[in-house]
Amino acid sequence: MEAVVAPSFPRLEEPAPAFKARTTHGERSLEGYREQESFS
């Protein structure tokens, strides 16, 4: 039997994991937000 590893949230001061998500405004990723100068 294999051990199941539950995902965890990043702790304070740790970088967030990379992700991609499909939204109503198209595909978004953390890297895409990092590339923007503002989050507007």
Secondary structure by P-SEA (a helix, b strand, c coil): cbbbbbbbcccccccccccccccccccccaaaaaaccccc
